Amino acid sequence: MDFGVIFNNTGNALLNAEALYLALAAIGLNVHFGYTGLLNFGQVGFLAVAAYGLGVGVTYLGLGFFPSILLGLALAVLLALLLGIPTLRLRADYLAIVTIASSEVIRLVARSAALRDVTGGSSGLTGFANGFYSMNPLSDGRYGFGPFVYNENRAFLLLVGWTLVVLSSLLVFMLMRSPWGRVLKAIREDEDAVRSLGKNVVGYKMQSLVLGGVLGALGGFVFAIANSSIQPDNYGTLLTFYAYTALILGGTARIFGPVVGSIVFIGLFVFLENFLVQAIRAGFIPETIMNSNQVGIVRGILVGAGLMLLMIYRPQGIFGDKKELALDAR
């Protein structure tokens, strides 16, 4: 077995785009679920509307890169308002149902043939990332060290993206230490008690939903630019549950919980895939038991089993506290 390939590919993935956009999506979920207790099962919808705002703005509306970014953020805010107004006065499970349904509606509408000229239909959109890469100050070449080596465009994307992760984490840290953040955490624990103190609980929940959605939208931009395309089927509900997994793995209501959780989750995925492939090639796993076409399935099974053990023996995750998982779902 070539352990050099295994560890090199795993190390390369730890800081690559997959961990990056998953971290941004999980940071947004941390605001929703970790700090406010909102069950948002449609975080991928915020990533999707932001990505399509960027793609449609550049390719169809003829806007520049930054105006299209603003369009994507505005769509994320609008989506939060549309989801929050009819549901935030109700029990937590209503928001969960509405958000997971809305994310699927967004995906199906984007891939519909009727909107092919605007969204690209099932084929998606391309040609919108040139405005971002045209700002790249790095000359042609390879950048990094050890397994963390990337070409100039990917290095620029990762530099910008991880800067957004740091700034987003700093913003959440500052907000959650403020009186506003303390109200959010009180709502998570007992919103009736907060309401009895004269606080506008629905207003605070709406603000949290908007903030977490905008942070998730940043992940949508990174996802789209990293692939240089927007494919509607990439924005399925699985991405939301990956973000939840990363959040719980790192620890809810912890500033760096979603970031560390995303890195560990992606690293585990890539490590298992490369390990199984190398084991099959070396003959340690006979093809009568598993072949290379089944690696993805077995990897998913192993990761799922590991997460089950995590939830049994350490449900608070790496940095979390069991108390932070308590949810007032009334």
Sine and cosine of phi, psi and omega as CSV:
sin_phi,cos_phi,sin_psi,cos_psi,sin_omega,cos_omega
0.00,0.00,0.66,-0.75,-0.01,-1.00
-1.00,-0.05,1.00,-0.01,-0.02,-1.00
-0.94,0.35,-0.39,0.92,0.07,-1.00
-0.88,0.48,-0.69,0.72,0.04,-1.00
-0.91,0.42,-0.67,0.74,-0.03,-1.00
-0.86,0.50,-0.79,0.62,-0.07,-1.00
-0.96,0.28,-0.50,0.86,0.04,-1.00
-0.93,0.38,-0.72,0.69,0.01,-1.00
-0.91,0.41,-0.62,0.79,0.02,-1.00
-0.92,0.40,-0.71,0.70,0.03,-1.00
-0.88,0.48,-0.65,0.76,0.02,-1.00
-0.88,0.48,-0.58,0.81,-0.05,-1.00
-0.97,0.25,-0.36,0.93,-0.10,-0.99
-0.88,0.47,-0.55,0.83,-0.01,-1.00
-0.92,-0.40,0.15,0.99,-0.08,-1.00
-0.98,0.19,-0.02,-1.00,-0.17,-0.99
-0.89,0.46,-0.55,0.84,-0.03,-1.00
-0.88,0.48,-0.73,0.69,0.05,-1.00
-0.92,0.40,-0.53,0.85,-0.06,-1.00
-0.93,0.38,-0.81,0.59,-0.05,-1.00
-0.96,0.30,-0.46,0.89,0.09,-1.00
-0.92,0.39,-0.61,0.79,0.03,-1.00
-0.90,0.44,-0.68,0.73,0.01,-1.00
-0.91,0.42,-0.66,0.75,0.05,-1.00
-0.90,0.44,-0.65,0.76,-0.01,-1.00
-0.94,0.33,-0.55,0.84,0.07,-1.00
-0.89,0.46,-0.67,0.74,0.07,-1.00
-0.88,0.47,-0.67,0.74,0.04,-1.00
-0.91,0.41,-0.51,0.86,0.03,-1.00
-0.89,0.45,-0.62,0.78,0.08,-1.00
-0.90,0.43,-0.69,0.72,-0.03,-1.00
-0.93,0.37,-0.89,0.46,-0.15,-0.99
-1.00,0.06,-0.74,0.68,-0.11,-0.99
-0.92,0.40,-0.69,0.73,-0.10,-0.99
-0.98,-0.19,-0.48,0.88,-0.08,-1.00
-0.93,-0.36,-0.34,0.94,-0.02,-1.00
0.99,0.14,0.36,0.93,0.02,-1.00
-1.00,0.07,0.78,-0.63,0.01,-1.00
-1.00,0.01,1.00,0.07,0.04,-1.00
-0.99,-0.10,0.96,-0.27,0.03,-1.00
-0.99,-0.15,0.24,0.97,-0.01,-1.00
-0.79,-0.61,0.59,0.81,-0.01,-1.00
-0.85,0.52,-0.52,0.85,-0.01,-1.00
-0.89,0.46,-0.41,0.91,0.05,-1.00
-0.89,0.45,-0.60,0.80,0.04,-1.00
-0.93,0.38,-0.62,0.78,0.07,-1.00
-0.90,0.44,-0.64,0.77,-0.07,-1.00
-0.93,0.37,-0.73,0.68,-0.04,-1.00
-0.92,0.40,-0.55,0.84,0.05,-1.00
-0.92,0.39,-0.71,0.71,0.01,-1.00
-0.88,0.47,-0.70,0.71,0.00,-1.00
-0.95,0.33,-0.52,0.86,0.11,-0.99
-0.87,0.50,-0.68,0.74,0.05,-1.00
-0.92,0.39,-0.76,0.65,-0.07,-1.00
-0.91,0.40,-0.73,0.69,-0.01,-1.00
-0.93,0.37,-0.61,0.79,0.01,-1.00
-0.87,0.50,-0.66,0.76,-0.04,-1.00
-0.98,0.18,-0.75,0.66,-0.17,-0.99
-1.00,0.09,-0.56,0.83,-0.10,-1.00
-0.97,-0.23,-0.70,0.71,-0.04,-1.00
-1.00,0.06,-0.27,0.96,0.03,-1.00
0.96,0.27,0.38,0.92,0.04,-1.00
-0.98,0.18,0.29,-0.96,0.10,-1.00
-0.97,0.26,0.04,-1.00,-0.06,-1.00
-0.90,0.44,-0.77,0.63,-0.07,-1.00
-0.94,0.35,-0.66,0.75,0.13,-0.99
-0.86,0.51,-0.56,0.83,0.04,-1.00
-0.94,0.33,-0.56,0.83,0.11,-0.99
-0.88,0.47,-0.69,0.72,0.03,-1.00
-0.89,0.45,-0.61,0.80,0.05,-1.00
-0.89,0.46,-0.69,0.72,0.03,-1.00
-0.88,0.47,-0.65,0.76,0.04,-1.00
-0.92,0.40,-0.64,0.77,0.02,-1.00
-0.90,0.44,-0.63,0.78,0.04,-1.00
-0.91,0.41,-0.60,0.80,0.05,-1.00
-0.91,0.42,-0.67,0.74,0.04,-1.00
-0.90,0.43,-0.69,0.72,0.01,-1.00
-0.88,0.47,-0.66,0.75,0.02,-1.00
-0.89,0.47,-0.67,0.74,0.02,-1.00
-0.87,0.48,-0.66,0.75,0.02,-1.00
-0.91,0.41,-0.68,0.74,-0.01,-1.00
-0.91,0.42,-0.57,0.82,0.02,-1.00
-0.98,0.20,-0.60,0.80,-0.14,-0.99
-0.99,0.17,-0.60,0.80,-0.10,-0.99
-0.85,0.53,-0.72,0.69,-0.04,-1.00
-1.00,0.08,-0.15,0.99,-0.17,-0.99
-0.88,-0.48,-0.45,0.90,-0.17,-0.98
-0.95,0.32,-0.24,0.97,0.09,-1.00
-1.00,0.09,-0.15,0.99,-0.08,-1.00
-0.97,-0.24,-0.09,-1.00,0.00,-1.00
-0.92,0.40,0.31,-0.95,-0.10,-1.00
-0.88,0.47,-0.55,0.84,-0.08,-1.00
-0.94,0.34,-0.38,0.93,0.06,-1.00
-0.92,0.39,-0.65,0.76,0.05,-1.00
-0.89,0.45,-0.65,0.76,0.02,-1.00
-0.86,0.51,-0.70,0.71,-0.02,-1.00
-0.91,0.41,-0.71,0.70,-0.05,-1.00
-0.91,0.41,-0.67,0.75,-0.06,-1.00
-0.94,0.35,-0.66,0.75,-0.01,-1.00
-0.93,0.36,-0.57,0.82,0.05,-1.00
-0.94,0.35,-0.67,0.74,-0.04,-1.00
-0.90,0.43,-0.60,0.80,0.01,-1.00
-0.90,0.43,-0.59,0.81,0.05,-1.00
-0.95,0.31,-0.61,0.79,0.06,-1.00
-0.87,0.49,-0.70,0.72,0.02,-1.00
-0.86,0.50,-0.71,0.70,-0.02,-1.00
-0.89,0.45,-0.70,0.72,-0.04,-1.00
-0.94,0.34,-0.60,0.80,0.06,-1.00
-0.91,0.42,-0.67,0.74,-0.02,-1.00
-0.90,0.44,-0.55,0.84,-0.04,-1.00
-1.00,-0.05,0.06,1.00,-0.03,-1.00
-0.94,0.34,0.54,-0.84,-0.02,-1.00
-0.92,0.38,-0.47,0.88,-0.03,-1.00
-0.90,0.43,-0.45,0.89,-0.02,-1.00
-0.96,-0.29,0.37,0.93,-0.06,-1.00
-0.84,0.54,-0.63,0.77,-0.04,-1.00
-0.93,0.37,-0.40,0.92,-0.04,-1.00
-0.99,-0.12,-0.80,0.60,-0.10,-1.00
-0.99,-0.17,-0.14,0.99,-0.04,-1.00
1.00,0.07,-0.02,1.00,0.00,-1.00
0.87,0.49,-0.56,-0.83,-0.01,-1.00
-0.94,0.35,-0.30,0.95,0.02,-1.00
-0.98,0.18,-0.36,0.93,0.05,-1.00
0.99,0.15,-0.23,-0.97,-0.06,-1.00
-0.85,-0.53,0.54,-0.84,0.11,-0.99
-0.65,-0.76,0.10,-0.99,0.11,-0.99
0.99,0.17,0.27,0.96,-0.02,-1.00
-0.97,-0.26,-0.20,0.98,-0.11,-0.99
-1.00,0.04,-0.11,0.99,-0.06,-1.00
-0.89,0.46,-0.57,0.82,0.00,-1.00
-0.90,0.45,-0.56,0.83,0.03,-1.00
-0.95,0.31,-0.77,0.63,-0.07,-1.00
-0.94,0.35,-0.36,0.93,0.05,-1.00
-0.93,0.38,-0.31,0.95,0.04,-1.00
-1.00,0.02,0.00,1.00,-0.08,-1.00
-0.92,0.40,0.89,-0.46,0.01,-1.00
-0.99,0.11,-0.13,0.99,-0.06,-1.00
-0.99,0.17,0.68,-0.73,0.05,-1.00
-0.98,0.20,0.23,-0.97,-0.01,-1.00
-0.86,0.52,0.65,-0.76,0.02,-1.00
0.50,-0.87,-0.17,-0.99,0.01,-1.00
-0.92,-0.38,0.64,-0.77,-0.07,-1.00
-0.76,-0.65,0.63,-0.78,0.03,-1.00
0.81,-0.59,-0.26,-0.97,-0.01,-1.00
-0.47,-0.88,0.44,-0.90,0.02,-1.00
0.83,0.56,-0.75,-0.66,0.03,-1.00
-0.98,0.21,-0.21,0.98,-0.07,-1.00
-1.00,-0.03,0.92,0.40,-0.03,-1.00
-0.85,-0.52,0.79,-0.62,-0.08,-1.00
-0.65,-0.76,0.38,-0.93,0.08,-1.00
-0.96,0.28,0.09,-1.00,-0.17,-0.99
-0.89,0.46,-0.62,0.79,-0.02,-1.00
-0.94,0.33,-0.70,0.72,0.01,-1.00
-0.92,0.38,-0.61,0.79,0.03,-1.00
-0.89,0.46,-0.65,0.76,0.03,-1.00
-0.91,0.42,-0.69,0.73,0.02,-1.00
-0.88,0.48,-0.70,0.72,-0.02,-1.00
-0.93,0.38,-0.60,0.80,0.04,-1.00
-0.89,0.46,-0.73,0.68,0.02,-1.00
-0.92,0.39,-0.70,0.72,-0.07,-1.00
-0.90,0.43,-0.74,0.68,0.00,-1.00
-0.94,0.34,-0.44,0.90,0.14,-0.99
-0.90,0.44,-0.65,0.76,0.06,-1.00
-0.89,0.45,-0.61,0.79,0.04,-1.00
-0.89,0.46,-0.71,0.70,0.00,-1.00
-0.89,0.45,-0.72,0.70,-0.01,-1.00
-0.91,0.41,-0.63,0.77,0.03,-1.00
-0.91,0.42,-0.67,0.74,0.02,-1.00
-0.90,0.43,-0.65,0.76,0.04,-1.00
-0.90,0.44,-0.65,0.76,0.03,-1.00
-0.88,0.47,-0.72,0.70,0.01,-1.00
-0.90,0.44,-0.65,0.76,0.03,-1.00
-0.85,0.52,-0.73,0.68,-0.03,-1.00
-0.93,0.38,-0.66,0.75,-0.03,-1.00
-0.93,0.37,-0.63,0.78,-0.06,-1.00
-0.97,0.24,-0.26,0.97,0.11,-0.99
-1.00,-0.04,-0.06,1.00,0.00,-1.00
-1.00,0.00,0.21,-0.98,0.08,-1.00
-0.83,0.56,-0.59,0.81,0.03,-1.00
-0.87,0.49,-0.72,0.70,0.01,-1.00
-0.91,0.41,-0.59,0.81,0.02,-1.00
-0.92,0.39,-0.53,0.85,0.08,-1.00
-0.92,0.40,-0.66,0.75,0.03,-1.00
-0.86,0.52,-0.72,0.70,-0.01,-1.00
-0.92,0.40,-0.54,0.84,0.07,-1.00
-0.93,0.37,-0.61,0.79,0.06,-1.00
-0.89,0.46,-0.65,0.76,0.04,-1.00
-0.87,0.50,-0.62,0.78,-0.06,-1.00
-0.98,0.21,-0.72,0.69,-0.04,-1.00
-0.28,-0.96,1.00,-0.09,-0.08,-1.00
-0.94,0.33,-0.44,0.90,0.04,-1.00
-0.91,0.42,-0.62,0.79,0.04,-1.00
-0.91,0.41,-0.63,0.77,0.02,-1.00
-0.92,0.40,-0.65,0.76,0.02,-1.00
-0.90,0.44,-0.59,0.81,0.00,-1.00
-0.92,0.40,-0.35,0.94,0.03,-1.00
-1.00,0.04,0.08,1.00,0.08,-1.00
1.00,-0.01,0.17,0.99,0.01,-1.00
-0.99,0.12,0.57,-0.82,0.06,-1.00
-0.99,0.13,1.00,0.00,-0.10,-0.99
-0.88,0.47,-0.69,0.73,-0.01,-1.00
-0.89,0.46,-0.65,0.76,0.02,-1.00
-0.89,0.46,-0.68,0.73,0.03,-1.00
-0.91,0.41,-0.65,0.76,0.04,-1.00
-0.88,0.47,-0.66,0.75,0.01,-1.00
-0.90,0.44,-0.68,0.73,0.03,-1.00
-0.88,0.48,-0.65,0.76,0.04,-1.00
-0.90,0.44,-0.67,0.74,0.00,-1.00
-0.89,0.45,-0.65,0.76,0.02,-1.00
-0.92,0.40,-0.73,0.69,-0.03,-1.00
-0.88,0.48,-0.76,0.65,0.00,-1.00
-0.90,0.44,-0.57,0.82,0.05,-1.00
-0.92,0.40,-0.65,0.76,0.03,-1.00
-0.91,0.41,-0.65,0.76,0.05,-1.00
-0.89,0.45,-0.64,0.77,0.08,-1.00
-0.90,0.43,-0.58,0.82,0.02,-1.00
-0.87,0.49,-0.57,0.82,0.07,-1.00
-0.86,0.50,-0.62,0.78,0.08,-1.00
-0.90,0.44,-0.58,0.81,0.05,-1.00
-0.89,0.45,-0.63,0.77,0.07,-1.00
-0.89,0.47,-0.73,0.69,-0.02,-1.00
-0.89,0.46,-0.69,0.72,0.02,-1.00
-0.84,0.54,-0.73,0.68,-0.04,-1.00
-0.92,0.39,-0.72,0.70,-0.05,-1.00
-0.93,0.36,-0.61,0.80,0.00,-1.00
-0.88,0.47,-0.60,0.80,0.00,-1.00
-1.00,0.00,-0.20,0.98,-0.10,-1.00
0.81,0.58,0.41,0.91,0.04,-1.00
-0.35,-0.94,0.37,-0.93,0.07,-1.00
-0.83,-0.55,0.95,-0.30,0.04,-1.00
-0.96,-0.27,0.84,-0.54,-0.10,-1.00
-0.85,0.52,-0.56,0.83,-0.04,-1.00
-0.96,0.29,-0.17,0.99,0.10,-0.99
-0.97,0.23,-0.21,0.98,-0.06,-1.00
-0.95,-0.30,0.76,0.65,0.05,-1.00
-1.00,0.05,0.11,-0.99,-0.07,-1.00
-0.90,0.44,-0.38,0.93,-0.01,-1.00
-0.85,0.53,-0.57,0.82,-0.02,-1.00
-0.90,0.43,-0.61,0.79,0.06,-1.00
-0.88,0.47,-0.69,0.72,-0.04,-1.00
-0.95,0.30,-0.48,0.88,0.16,-0.99
-0.89,0.46,-0.67,0.75,0.01,-1.00
-0.91,0.42,-0.64,0.77,0.07,-1.00
-0.90,0.45,-0.66,0.75,0.02,-1.00
-0.87,0.49,-0.71,0.70,0.02,-1.00
-0.88,0.47,-0.65,0.76,0.00,-1.00
-0.90,0.44,-0.75,0.67,-0.03,-1.00
-0.94,0.35,-0.58,0.82,0.04,-1.00
-0.88,0.47,-0.70,0.71,0.01,-1.00
-0.97,0.23,-0.54,0.84,-0.02,-1.00
0.85,-0.53,0.86,-0.50,0.00,-1.00
-0.95,0.31,0.44,-0.90,0.02,-1.00
0.84,0.54,0.54,0.84,0.13,-0.99
-0.82,-0.58,0.69,-0.72,-0.12,-0.99
-0.86,0.52,-0.74,0.67,-0.05,-1.00
-0.99,-0.13,0.09,1.00,0.03,-1.00
-0.84,0.54,-0.80,0.60,-0.01,-1.00
-0.91,0.42,-0.51,0.86,-0.01,-1.00
-0.94,0.33,-0.78,0.63,0.01,-1.00
-0.90,0.43,-0.65,0.76,0.01,-1.00
-0.87,0.49,-0.65,0.76,0.02,-1.00
-0.91,0.42,-0.69,0.73,0.00,-1.00
-0.90,0.43,-0.71,0.70,0.00,-1.00
-0.91,0.42,-0.68,0.73,-0.03,-1.00
-0.88,0.47,-0.76,0.65,0.01,-1.00
-0.91,0.41,-0.65,0.76,0.03,-1.00
-0.87,0.48,-0.65,0.76,0.03,-1.00
-0.90,0.43,-0.68,0.74,0.03,-1.00
-0.86,0.51,-0.77,0.64,-0.06,-1.00
-0.93,0.37,-0.64,0.77,0.01,-1.00
-0.87,0.49,-0.75,0.67,-0.02,-1.00
-0.89,0.45,-0.66,0.75,0.01,-1.00
-0.88,0.48,-0.75,0.66,-0.02,-1.00
-0.93,0.37,-0.61,0.79,0.02,-1.00
-0.89,0.45,-0.71,0.70,-0.02,-1.00
-0.92,0.39,-0.65,0.76,0.03,-1.00
-0.88,0.48,-0.72,0.69,0.00,-1.00
-0.91,0.41,-0.60,0.80,0.03,-1.00
-0.91,0.41,-0.60,0.80,0.05,-1.00
-0.93,0.37,-0.70,0.72,0.00,-1.00
-0.90,0.44,-0.58,0.82,-0.01,-1.00
-0.99,0.16,-0.12,0.99,0.02,-1.00
1.00,0.08,0.12,0.99,0.03,-1.00
-0.95,0.31,-0.46,0.89,0.08,-1.00
-0.90,-0.44,0.95,-0.32,-0.01,-1.00
-0.89,0.46,0.55,-0.84,-0.01,-1.00
-0.93,0.36,-0.27,0.96,0.10,-0.99
-0.93,0.36,-0.39,0.92,0.04,-1.00
-1.00,-0.04,-0.72,0.69,-0.01,-1.00
-0.40,-0.92,0.70,-0.71,0.09,-1.00
-0.94,-0.34,0.07,-1.00,-0.11,-0.99
-0.91,0.42,-0.43,0.90,0.02,-1.00
-0.95,0.30,-0.28,0.96,-0.03,-1.00
-0.98,-0.18,0.05,1.00,-0.06,-1.00
-0.87,0.49,-0.70,0.72,-0.02,-1.00
-0.87,0.49,-0.64,0.77,0.00,-1.00
-0.92,0.39,-0.74,0.67,-0.02,-1.00
-0.91,0.42,-0.63,0.78,0.07,-1.00
-0.85,0.53,-0.72,0.69,0.02,-1.00
-0.87,0.48,-0.63,0.78,0.02,-1.00
-0.90,0.43,-0.71,0.71,-0.03,-1.00
-0.91,0.41,-0.68,0.73,0.03,-1.00
-0.90,0.44,-0.67,0.74,0.03,-1.00
-0.88,0.47,-0.67,0.74,0.03,-1.00
-0.90,0.44,-0.64,0.77,0.04,-1.00
-0.90,0.44,-0.63,0.78,0.02,-1.00
-0.94,0.35,-0.56,0.83,0.09,-1.00
-0.88,0.47,-0.69,0.72,0.04,-1.00
-0.90,0.44,-0.62,0.79,0.03,-1.00
-0.87,0.49,-0.72,0.69,-0.02,-1.00
-0.93,0.37,-0.45,0.89,0.02,-1.00
-0.98,0.22,-0.72,0.69,-0.16,-0.99
-0.98,-0.18,-0.41,0.91,0.05,-1.00
-0.54,-0.84,0.95,0.30,-0.07,-1.00
-0.91,0.41,-0.32,0.95,0.00,-1.00
-0.99,0.17,-0.08,1.00,0.02,-1.00
0.99,0.16,-0.26,-0.97,-0.11,-0.99
-0.94,0.35,-0.76,0.65,-0.08,-1.00
-0.95,-0.32,-0.08,1.00,-0.20,-0.98
-0.98,0.18,-0.01,-1.00,0.02,-1.00
-0.77,-0.64,0.68,-0.73,-0.02,-1.00
-0.83,0.55,-0.52,0.85,-0.01,-1.00
-0.89,0.45,-0.48,0.88,-0.05,-1.00
-0.96,0.29,-0.25,0.97,0.02,-1.00
-1.00,0.05,-0.15,0.99,0.03,-1.00
-0.93,0.37,0.69,-0.72,-0.10,-0.99
-0.72,-0.70,0.82,-0.57,0.10,-1.00
-1.00,0.08,0.99,-0.14,-0.13,-0.99
-0.99,-0.15,0.37,0.93,-0.01,-1.00
-0.96,0.29,0.00,0.00,0.00,0.00
